[in-house]
Amino acid sequence: MAFWSPTVSGVFKRALKDLGFKINKLQGPPGKREILRAEKLTFNQLFNFAFPE
C-alpha cells in the first residue's frame, strides 16, 4: 500500500515511520517544493527476514 501527501512536516513523517511506512520525498508540483510518498512495509521488509521454506 502506498500513498502520497503534500504534507512533509516532521511530526507527520515520524508518525508514519512509527506505523511502519517507508518515506520518500519527491519533487513537488509547481508552487510546492516537495511532496511525501509513503509505502507500507511488510514484516519481512521491515526486519529483512525471510521464512525458511
C-alpha distance matrix in Angstrom:
0.0 3.8 7.0 10.7 13.7 17.4 18.0 18.6 20.8 21.2 20.8 17.4 16.2 17.9 16.3 12.7 14.0 15.7 12.7 11.3 9.3 10.6 12.3 13.8 16.6 17.3 20.5 20.6 22.4 26.2 27.2 24.1 24.2 20.6 17.1 14.2 10.8 8.4 5.8 5.4 8.1 9.7 13.4 14.7 13.1 14.2 17.6 18.1 19.3 20.0 21.6 25.0 25.6
3.8 0.0 3.8 7.1 10.4 14.0 14.9 15.4 17.9 18.7 18.8 15.2 14.0 16.2 15.2 11.5 13.0 15.4 12.9 11.7 8.6 9.2 9.8 10.7 13.1 13.7 16.8 16.9 18.7 22.5 23.5 20.4 20.5 16.9 13.4 10.6 7.2 5.5 4.1 6.1 9.3 11.9 15.5 16.7 14.3 15.1 18.8 19.2 21.0 22.1 24.1 27.5 28.3
7.0 3.8 0.0 3.8 6.9 10.5 11.8 12.9 15.6 17.1 17.2 13.4 12.8 15.7 14.6 11.3 13.6 16.1 13.8 13.4 10.1 10.7 10.1 10.6 11.9 12.2 14.9 14.2 15.9 19.5 20.3 17.3 17.8 14.4 10.7 8.4 5.8 5.5 6.6 8.9 12.4 15.3 18.7 20.1 17.6 17.9 21.7 22.3 24.4 25.6 27.8 31.2 32.1
10.7 7.1 3.8 0.0 3.8 7.0 8.8 10.0 13.1 15.1 15.7 12.1 11.6 15.0 14.5 11.7 14.0 16.9 15.3 15.1 11.6 11.5 9.6 9.2 9.4 9.4 11.7 10.7 12.5 16.0 16.6 13.5 14.1 10.8 7.0 5.4 4.2 6.1 8.7 11.6 14.9 18.2 21.3 22.7 19.8 19.9 23.6 24.2 26.7 28.2 30.6 34.0 35.1
13.7 10.4 6.9 3.8 0.0 3.8 5.3 7.4 10.3 12.9 13.5 10.0 10.4 14.0 13.5 11.5 14.2 16.8 15.8 16.3 13.0 13.3 10.8 10.6 9.8 10.2 11.9 10.0 11.8 14.9 14.7 11.5 12.5 9.6 6.0 5.2 6.5 8.2 11.5 14.0 17.3 20.7 23.6 25.2 22.3 21.9 25.6 26.6 29.1 31.0 33.3 36.8 38.1
17.4 14.0 10.5 7.0 3.8 0.0 3.8 6.4 9.4 12.6 13.7 10.9 11.6 15.3 15.3 14.0 16.5 19.2 18.7 19.3 16.1 15.9 12.8 12.0 9.9 9.9 10.4 7.9 9.5 12.0 11.2 8.0 9.4 7.3 4.7 6.1 8.9 11.3 14.8 17.5 20.6 24.1 26.9 28.4 25.3 24.7 28.4 29.3 32.1 34.1 36.6 40.1 41.4
18.0 14.9 11.8 8.8 5.3 3.8 0.0 3.8 5.8 9.2 10.0 7.5 8.8 12.2 12.3 11.7 14.3 16.6 16.6 17.7 14.9 15.1 12.0 12.1 10.2 11.5 12.5 10.6 12.8 15.0 13.5 10.1 10.7 8.7 6.6 6.6 9.8 11.2 15.0 17.1 20.1 23.6 25.9 27.8 24.8 23.6 27.1 28.5 31.3 33.6 36.1 39.7 41.3
18.6 15.4 12.9 10.0 7.4 6.4 3.8 0.0 3.8 6.5 8.6 6.8 6.7 10.2 11.4 10.9 12.6 15.3 16.0 16.7 13.9 13.4 9.9 9.9 7.9 10.1 11.5 10.6 13.6 15.7 14.4 10.7 9.9 7.5 6.3 5.7 9.3 10.7 14.5 16.7 19.1 22.8 24.9 26.4 23.3 21.9 25.2 26.6 29.6 32.1 34.8 38.3 40.2
20.8 17.9 15.6 13.1 10.3 9.4 5.8 3.8 0.0 3.8 5.5 5.4 6.3 8.8 10.1 10.9 12.5 14.5 15.8 17.1 15.0 15.0 11.9 12.7 11.1 13.7 15.0 14.1 17.0 18.7 16.7 13.3 12.5 10.8 10.1 9.3 12.5 13.1 16.7 18.3 20.6 24.1 25.7 27.6 24.6 22.8 25.9 27.6 30.5 33.4 35.9 39.5 41.6
21.2 18.7 17.1 15.1 12.9 12.6 9.2 6.5 3.8 0.0 3.8 5.4 5.1 6.1 8.5 10.0 10.5 12.2 14.3 15.5 14.0 14.0 11.3 12.7 11.8 15.1 16.9 16.8 20.0 21.8 20.0 16.5 15.1 13.2 12.5 11.0 13.7 13.5 16.7 17.9 19.6 22.9 24.1 25.9 23.1 20.8 23.6 25.5 28.5 31.5 34.1 37.6 40.0
20.8 18.8 17.2 15.7 13.5 13.7 10.0 8.6 5.5 3.8 0.0 3.8 5.5 5.3 6.2 8.7 10.0 10.6 12.6 14.6 13.7 14.7 12.7 14.9 14.5 17.7 19.7 19.2 22.1 24.1 22.2 18.7 18.0 15.9 14.6 12.7 14.9 14.0 17.0 17.5 19.4 22.4 23.4 25.7 23.3 20.7 23.5 25.9 28.5 31.5 33.8 37.4 39.8
17.4 15.2 13.4 12.1 10.0 10.9 7.5 6.8 5.4 5.4 3.8 0.0 3.8 5.5 5.2 6.3 8.7 10.0 10.8 12.8 11.2 12.5 10.5 12.7 12.6 15.5 17.7 17.0 19.8 22.1 20.6 17.1 16.7 14.2 12.1 9.9 11.8 10.8 13.9 14.6 17.0 20.1 21.6 24.0 21.4 19.3 22.5 24.6 27.2 29.9 32.1 35.8 37.9
16.2 14.0 12.8 11.6 10.4 11.6 8.8 6.7 6.3 5.1 5.5 3.8 0.0 3.8 5.5 5.2 6.2 8.7 10.0 10.8 9.0 9.4 7.2 9.6 10.1 13.4 16.1 16.2 19.4 22.0 21.0 17.2 16.1 13.2 11.3 8.4 10.0 8.9 11.8 12.8 14.7 18.0 19.4 21.4 18.6 16.5 19.6 21.6 24.3 27.2 29.7 33.3 35.4
17.9 16.2 15.7 15.0 14.0 15.3 12.2 10.2 8.8 6.1 5.3 5.5 3.8 0.0 3.8 5.4 5.0 6.1 8.7 10.0 9.5 10.4 9.3 12.4 13.3 16.9 19.6 19.9 23.2 25.7 24.5 20.8 19.5 16.8 15.1 12.2 13.2 11.4 13.6 13.7 14.9 17.8 18.5 20.7 18.2 15.5 18.2 20.7 23.2 26.4 28.7 32.3 34.7
16.3 15.2 14.6 14.5 13.5 15.3 12.3 11.4 10.1 8.5 6.2 5.2 5.5 3.8 0.0 3.8 5.5 5.1 6.4 8.9 8.9 11.1 10.7 14.0 15.2 18.4 21.3 21.1 24.0 26.7 25.5 21.9 21.2 18.3 16.0 13.0 13.6 11.2 13.1 12.5 14.3 16.9 17.7 20.4 18.4 15.7 18.6 21.3 23.4 26.3 28.2 32.0 34.2
12.7 11.5 11.3 11.7 11.5 14.0 11.7 10.9 10.9 10.0 8.7 6.3 5.2 5.4 3.8 0.0 3.8 5.4 5.1 6.5 5.4 7.9 7.8 11.3 13.0 16.1 19.2 19.2 22.1 25.2 24.5 20.8 20.2 16.9 14.2 10.7 10.5 7.7 9.3 8.9 11.0 13.9 15.3 17.8 15.5 13.4 16.7 19.0 21.2 23.8 25.9 29.6 31.7
14.0 13.0 13.6 14.0 14.2 16.5 14.3 12.6 12.5 10.5 10.0 8.7 6.2 5.0 5.5 3.8 0.0 3.8 5.3 5.1 4.9 6.4 7.2 10.9 13.2 16.6 20.0 20.6 23.9 26.9 26.4 22.6 21.4 18.0 15.8 12.2 11.8 8.9 9.8 9.2 9.9 12.8 13.6 15.7 13.3 10.7 13.8 16.1 18.6 21.5 23.8 27.4 29.8
15.7 15.4 16.1 16.9 16.8 19.2 16.6 15.3 14.5 12.2 10.6 10.0 8.7 6.1 5.1 5.4 3.8 0.0 3.8 5.5 7.4 9.8 10.9 14.7 16.9 20.3 23.6 24.0 27.2 30.1 29.4 25.6 24.6 21.4 19.1 15.5 15.2 12.0 12.5 10.9 11.4 13.4 13.4 16.2 14.5 11.4 13.9 16.9 18.8 21.9 23.7 27.4 29.8
12.7 12.9 13.8 15.3 15.8 18.7 16.6 16.0 15.8 14.3 12.6 10.8 10.0 8.7 6.4 5.1 5.3 3.8 0.0 3.8 5.9 9.4 11.1 14.9 17.3 20.3 23.7 23.9 26.7 29.9 29.4 25.8 25.1 21.7 18.9 15.3 14.2 10.7 10.6 8.3 9.4 11.1 11.7 14.9 13.5 11.0 14.0 16.8 18.3 20.8 22.4 26.2 28.3
11.3 11.7 13.4 15.1 16.3 19.3 17.7 16.7 17.1 15.5 14.6 12.8 10.8 10.0 8.9 6.5 5.1 5.5 3.8 0.0 3.8 6.7 9.5 13.2 16.2 19.1 22.7 23.4 26.4 29.8 29.7 26.0 25.0 21.4 18.7 14.9 13.3 9.6 8.5 6.1 6.0 8.1 8.9 11.5 9.8 7.4 10.7 13.2 15.0 17.5 19.4 23.2 25.3
9.3 8.6 10.1 11.6 13.0 16.1 14.9 13.9 15.0 14.0 13.7 11.2 9.0 9.5 8.9 5.4 4.9 7.4 5.9 3.8 0.0 3.8 6.2 9.7 12.8 15.4 19.1 19.8 22.7 26.1 26.2 22.5 21.6 18.0 15.1 11.4 9.5 5.8 5.2 4.4 5.8 9.1 11.1 13.0 10.5 9.1 12.8 14.4 16.7 19.0 21.3 25.0 26.8
10.6 9.2 10.7 11.5 13.3 15.9 15.1 13.4 15.0 14.0 14.7 12.5 9.4 10.4 11.1 7.9 6.4 9.8 9.4 6.7 3.8 0.0 3.8 6.8 10.3 13.0 16.7 18.1 21.3 24.7 25.0 21.4 20.0 16.3 13.9 10.3 8.2 5.5 5.1 6.3 6.6 10.3 12.3 13.2 9.9 9.1 12.6 13.5 16.4 18.7 21.5 25.0 26.9
12.3 9.8 10.1 9.6 10.8 12.8 12.0 9.9 11.9 11.3 12.7 10.5 7.2 9.3 10.7 7.8 7.2 10.9 11.1 9.5 6.2 3.8 0.0 3.8 6.8 9.8 13.4 14.7 18.1 21.3 21.5 17.8 16.2 12.6 10.4 6.9 5.9 4.7 6.7 9.0 10.2 14.0 16.1 17.0 13.5 12.7 16.1 16.9 20.0 22.4 25.3 28.7 30.5
13.8 10.7 10.6 9.2 10.6 12.0 12.1 9.9 12.7 12.7 14.9 12.7 9.6 12.4 14.0 11.3 10.9 14.7 14.9 13.2 9.7 6.8 3.8 0.0 3.8 6.4 10.0 11.9 15.3 18.5 19.1 15.5 13.7 10.1 8.5 5.9 5.1 6.3 8.4 11.6 12.8 16.5 18.9 19.3 15.6 15.4 18.7 18.8 22.1 24.3 27.4 30.6 32.2
16.6 13.1 11.9 9.4 9.8 9.9 10.2 7.9 11.1 11.8 14.5 12.6 10.1 13.3 15.2 13.0 13.2 16.9 17.3 16.2 12.8 10.3 6.8 3.8 0.0 3.8 6.9 8.8 12.4 15.3 15.6 12.1 10.0 6.4 5.8 4.7 6.2 8.7 11.6 14.9 16.4 20.2 22.6 23.1 19.4 19.1 22.2 22.5 25.8 28.0 31.2 34.3 36.0
17.3 13.7 12.2 9.4 10.2 9.9 11.5 10.1 13.7 15.1 17.7 15.5 13.4 16.9 18.4 16.1 16.6 20.3 20.3 19.1 15.4 13.0 9.8 6.4 3.8 0.0 3.8 6.1 9.5 12.5 13.7 10.5 8.8 5.5 5.3 6.1 7.1 10.5 13.1 16.7 18.5 22.1 24.9 25.1 21.4 21.7 24.9 24.7 28.0 29.8 33.0 36.0 37.4
20.5 16.8 14.9 11.7 11.9 10.4 12.5 11.5 15.0 16.9 19.7 17.7 16.1 19.6 21.3 19.2 20.0 23.6 23.7 22.7 19.1 16.7 13.4 10.0 6.9 3.8 0.0 3.8 6.9 9.3 10.7 8.2 6.3 4.5 6.2 8.8 10.3 14.0 16.7 20.3 22.2 25.8 28.6 28.8 25.2 25.4 28.6 28.4 31.7 33.5 36.7 39.6 40.9
20.6 16.9 14.2 10.7 10.0 7.9 10.6 10.6 14.1 16.8 19.2 17.0 16.2 19.9 21.1 19.2 20.6 24.0 23.9 23.4 19.8 18.1 14.7 11.9 8.8 6.1 3.8 0.0 3.8 6.6 7.7 5.1 5.1 4.0 5.1 8.6 10.7 14.4 17.4 20.9 23.3 26.9 29.9 30.5 27.0 27.1 30.5 30.5 33.7 35.5 38.5 41.6 42.8
22.4 18.7 15.9 12.5 11.8 9.5 12.8 13.6 17.0 20.0 22.1 19.8 19.4 23.2 24.0 22.1 23.9 27.2 26.7 26.4 22.7 21.3 18.1 15.3 12.4 9.5 6.9 3.8 0.0 3.8 6.2 5.5 7.2 7.5 8.2 11.7 13.4 17.1 19.9 23.4 26.0 29.6 32.7 33.3 29.9 30.2 33.7 33.7 36.7 38.3 41.1 44.2 45.2
26.2 22.5 19.5 16.0 14.9 12.0 15.0 15.7 18.7 21.8 24.1 22.1 22.0 25.7 26.7 25.2 26.9 30.1 29.9 29.8 26.1 24.7 21.3 18.5 15.3 12.5 9.3 6.6 3.8 0.0 3.8 5.5 7.6 9.5 11.2 14.9 17.0 20.6 23.6 27.1 29.7 33.2 36.3 36.9 33.4 33.6 37.0 37.1 40.2 41.9 44.8 47.9 48.9
27.2 23.5 20.3 16.6 14.7 11.2 13.5 14.4 16.7 20.0 22.2 20.6 21.0 24.5 25.5 24.5 26.4 29.4 29.4 29.7 26.2 25.0 21.5 19.1 15.6 13.7 10.7 7.7 6.2 3.8 0.0 3.8 6.6 9.3 11.2 14.9 17.7 21.1 24.4 27.7 30.4 34.0 36.9 37.8 34.3 34.1 37.5 37.9 41.0 43.0 45.9 49.1 50.3
24.1 20.4 17.3 13.5 11.5 8.0 10.1 10.7 13.3 16.5 18.7 17.1 17.2 20.8 21.9 20.8 22.6 25.6 25.8 26.0 22.5 21.4 17.8 15.5 12.1 10.5 8.2 5.1 5.5 5.5 3.8 0.0 3.8 5.7 7.6 11.2 14.2 17.5 21.0 24.2 26.8 30.5 33.2 34.2 30.8 30.4 33.8 34.3 37.5 39.5 42.4 45.7 47.0
24.2 20.5 17.8 14.1 12.5 9.4 10.7 9.9 12.5 15.1 18.0 16.7 16.1 19.5 21.2 20.2 21.4 24.6 25.1 25.0 21.6 20.0 16.2 13.7 10.0 8.8 6.3 5.1 7.2 7.6 6.6 3.8 0.0 3.8 7.2 10.6 13.7 17.0 20.4 23.7 25.9 29.6 32.2 32.9 29.3 28.9 32.1 32.5 35.8 38.0 41.1 44.3 45.8
20.6 16.9 14.4 10.8 9.6 7.3 8.7 7.5 10.8 13.2 15.9 14.2 13.2 16.8 18.3 16.9 18.0 21.4 21.7 21.4 18.0 16.3 12.6 10.1 6.4 5.5 4.5 4.0 7.5 9.5 9.3 5.7 3.8 0.0 3.8 6.9 9.9 13.2 16.6 19.9 22.1 25.8 28.4 29.2 25.6 25.2 28.5 28.9 32.1 34.3 37.3 40.5 42.1
17.1 13.4 10.7 7.0 6.0 4.7 6.6 6.3 10.1 12.5 14.6 12.1 11.3 15.1 16.0 14.2 15.8 19.1 18.9 18.7 15.1 13.9 10.4 8.5 5.8 5.3 6.2 5.1 8.2 11.2 11.2 7.6 7.2 3.8 0.0 3.8 6.7 10.0 13.5 16.7 19.2 22.9 25.7 26.7 23.3 23.0 26.5 27.0 30.0 32.0 34.9 38.2 39.6
14.2 10.6 8.4 5.4 5.2 6.1 6.6 5.7 9.3 11.0 12.7 9.9 8.4 12.2 13.0 10.7 12.2 15.5 15.3 14.9 11.4 10.3 6.9 5.9 4.7 6.1 8.8 8.6 11.7 14.9 14.9 11.2 10.6 6.9 3.8 0.0 3.8 6.5 10.1 13.2 15.7 19.4 22.0 23.2 19.8 19.3 22.9 23.6 26.5 28.6 31.4 34.8 36.3
10.8 7.2 5.8 4.2 6.5 8.9 9.8 9.3 12.5 13.7 14.9 11.8 10.0 13.2 13.6 10.5 11.8 15.2 14.2 13.3 9.5 8.2 5.9 5.1 6.2 7.1 10.3 10.7 13.4 17.0 17.7 14.2 13.7 9.9 6.7 3.8 0.0 3.8 6.8 10.2 12.7 16.4 19.3 20.3 17.0 17.0 20.7 21.1 23.9 25.6 28.4 31.7 33.0
8.4 5.5 5.5 6.1 8.2 11.3 11.2 10.7 13.1 13.5 14.0 10.8 8.9 11.4 11.2 7.7 8.9 12.0 10.7 9.6 5.8 5.5 4.7 6.3 8.7 10.5 14.0 14.4 17.1 20.6 21.1 17.5 17.0 13.2 10.0 6.5 3.8 0.0 3.8 6.7 9.4 13.0 15.9 17.2 14.1 13.9 17.6 18.4 20.9 22.8 25.3 28.8 30.3
5.8 4.1 6.6 8.7 11.5 14.8 15.0 14.5 16.7 16.7 17.0 13.9 11.8 13.6 13.1 9.3 9.8 12.5 10.6 8.5 5.2 5.1 6.7 8.4 11.6 13.1 16.7 17.4 19.9 23.6 24.4 21.0 20.4 16.6 13.5 10.1 6.8 3.8 0.0 3.8 6.2 9.7 12.9 13.9 11.1 11.5 15.2 15.8 18.0 19.5 21.9 25.4 26.6
5.4 6.1 8.9 11.6 14.0 17.5 17.1 16.7 18.3 17.9 17.5 14.6 12.8 13.7 12.5 8.9 9.2 10.9 8.3 6.1 4.4 6.3 9.0 11.6 14.9 16.7 20.3 20.9 23.4 27.1 27.7 24.2 23.7 19.9 16.7 13.2 10.2 6.7 3.8 0.0 3.8 6.7 9.8 11.6 9.5 9.5 13.2 14.3 16.0 17.5 19.5 23.1 24.5
8.1 9.3 12.4 14.9 17.3 20.6 20.1 19.1 20.6 19.6 19.4 17.0 14.7 14.9 14.3 11.0 9.9 11.4 9.4 6.0 5.8 6.6 10.2 12.8 16.4 18.5 22.2 23.3 26.0 29.7 30.4 26.8 25.9 22.1 19.2 15.7 12.7 9.4 6.2 3.8 0.0 3.8 6.7 8.0 5.7 6.1 9.7 10.6 12.2 13.9 16.1 19.7 21.3
9.7 11.9 15.3 18.2 20.7 24.1 23.6 22.8 24.1 22.9 22.4 20.1 18.0 17.8 16.9 13.9 12.8 13.4 11.1 8.1 9.1 10.3 14.0 16.5 20.2 22.1 25.8 26.9 29.6 33.2 34.0 30.5 29.6 25.8 22.9 19.4 16.4 13.0 9.7 6.7 3.8 0.0 3.8 5.4 5.2 6.2 8.7 9.6 10.1 11.2 12.8 16.5 18.0
13.4 15.5 18.7 21.3 23.6 26.9 25.9 24.9 25.7 24.1 23.4 21.6 19.4 18.5 17.7 15.3 13.6 13.4 11.7 8.9 11.1 12.3 16.1 18.9 22.6 24.9 28.6 29.9 32.7 36.3 36.9 33.2 32.2 28.4 25.7 22.0 19.3 15.9 12.9 9.8 6.7 3.8 0.0 3.8 5.5 5.1 6.3 8.0 7.7 9.4 10.7 14.5 16.6
14.7 16.7 20.1 22.7 25.2 28.4 27.8 26.4 27.6 25.9 25.7 24.0 21.4 20.7 20.4 17.8 15.7 16.2 14.9 11.5 13.0 13.2 17.0 19.3 23.1 25.1 28.8 30.5 33.3 36.9 37.8 34.2 32.9 29.2 26.7 23.2 20.3 17.2 13.9 11.6 8.0 5.4 3.8 0.0 3.8 5.5 5.5 5.3 4.7 6.1 8.4 11.9 14.1
13.1 14.3 17.6 19.8 22.3 25.3 24.8 23.3 24.6 23.1 23.3 21.4 18.6 18.2 18.4 15.5 13.3 14.5 13.5 9.8 10.5 9.9 13.5 15.6 19.4 21.4 25.2 27.0 29.9 33.4 34.3 30.8 29.3 25.6 23.3 19.8 17.0 14.1 11.1 9.5 5.7 5.2 5.5 3.8 0.0 3.8 5.6 5.0 6.9 8.9 11.8 15.1 17.1
14.2 15.1 17.9 19.9 21.9 24.7 23.6 21.9 22.8 20.8 20.7 19.3 16.5 15.5 15.7 13.4 10.7 11.4 11.0 7.4 9.1 9.1 12.7 15.4 19.1 21.7 25.4 27.1 30.2 33.6 34.1 30.4 28.9 25.2 23.0 19.3 17.0 13.9 11.5 9.5 6.1 6.2 5.1 5.5 3.8 0.0 3.8 5.8 7.9 10.8 13.4 16.9 19.4
17.6 18.8 21.7 23.6 25.6 28.4 27.1 25.2 25.9 23.6 23.5 22.5 19.6 18.2 18.6 16.7 13.8 13.9 14.0 10.7 12.8 12.6 16.1 18.7 22.2 24.9 28.6 30.5 33.7 37.0 37.5 33.8 32.1 28.5 26.5 22.9 20.7 17.6 15.2 13.2 9.7 8.7 6.3 5.5 5.6 3.8 0.0 3.8 5.2 8.9 11.4 14.6 17.5
18.1 19.2 22.3 24.2 26.6 29.3 28.5 26.6 27.6 25.5 25.9 24.6 21.6 20.7 21.3 19.0 16.1 16.9 16.8 13.2 14.4 13.5 16.9 18.8 22.5 24.7 28.4 30.5 33.7 37.1 37.9 34.3 32.5 28.9 27.0 23.6 21.1 18.4 15.8 14.3 10.6 9.6 8.0 5.3 5.0 5.8 3.8 0.0 3.8 6.9 10.3 13.0 15.8
19.3 21.0 24.4 26.7 29.1 32.1 31.3 29.6 30.5 28.5 28.5 27.2 24.3 23.2 23.4 21.2 18.6 18.8 18.3 15.0 16.7 16.4 20.0 22.1 25.8 28.0 31.7 33.7 36.7 40.2 41.0 37.5 35.8 32.1 30.0 26.5 23.9 20.9 18.0 16.0 12.2 10.1 7.7 4.7 6.9 7.9 5.2 3.8 0.0 3.8 6.7 9.5 12.5
20.0 22.1 25.6 28.2 31.0 34.1 33.6 32.1 33.4 31.5 31.5 29.9 27.2 26.4 26.3 23.8 21.5 21.9 20.8 17.5 19.0 18.7 22.4 24.3 28.0 29.8 33.5 35.5 38.3 41.9 43.0 39.5 38.0 34.3 32.0 28.6 25.6 22.8 19.5 17.5 13.9 11.2 9.4 6.1 8.9 10.8 8.9 6.9 3.8 0.0 3.8 6.4 8.9
21.6 24.1 27.8 30.6 33.3 36.6 36.1 34.8 35.9 34.1 33.8 32.1 29.7 28.7 28.2 25.9 23.8 23.7 22.4 19.4 21.3 21.5 25.3 27.4 31.2 33.0 36.7 38.5 41.1 44.8 45.9 42.4 41.1 37.3 34.9 31.4 28.4 25.3 21.9 19.5 16.1 12.8 10.7 8.4 11.8 13.4 11.4 10.3 6.7 3.8 0.0 3.8 6.4
25.0 27.5 31.2 34.0 36.8 40.1 39.7 38.3 39.5 37.6 37.4 35.8 33.3 32.3 32.0 29.6 27.4 27.4 26.2 23.2 25.0 25.0 28.7 30.6 34.3 36.0 39.6 41.6 44.2 47.9 49.1 45.7 44.3 40.5 38.2 34.8 31.7 28.8 25.4 23.1 19.7 16.5 14.5 11.9 15.1 16.9 14.6 13.0 9.5 6.4 3.8 0.0 3.8
25.6 28.3 32.1 35.1 38.1 41.4 41.3 40.2 41.6 40.0 39.8 37.9 35.4 34.7 34.2 31.7 29.8 29.8 28.3 25.3 26.8 26.9 30.5 32.2 36.0 37.4 40.9 42.8 45.2 48.9 50.3 47.0 45.8 42.1 39.6 36.3 33.0 30.3 26.6 24.5 21.3 18.0 16.6 14.1 17.1 19.4 17.5 15.8 12.5 8.9 6.4 3.8 0.0
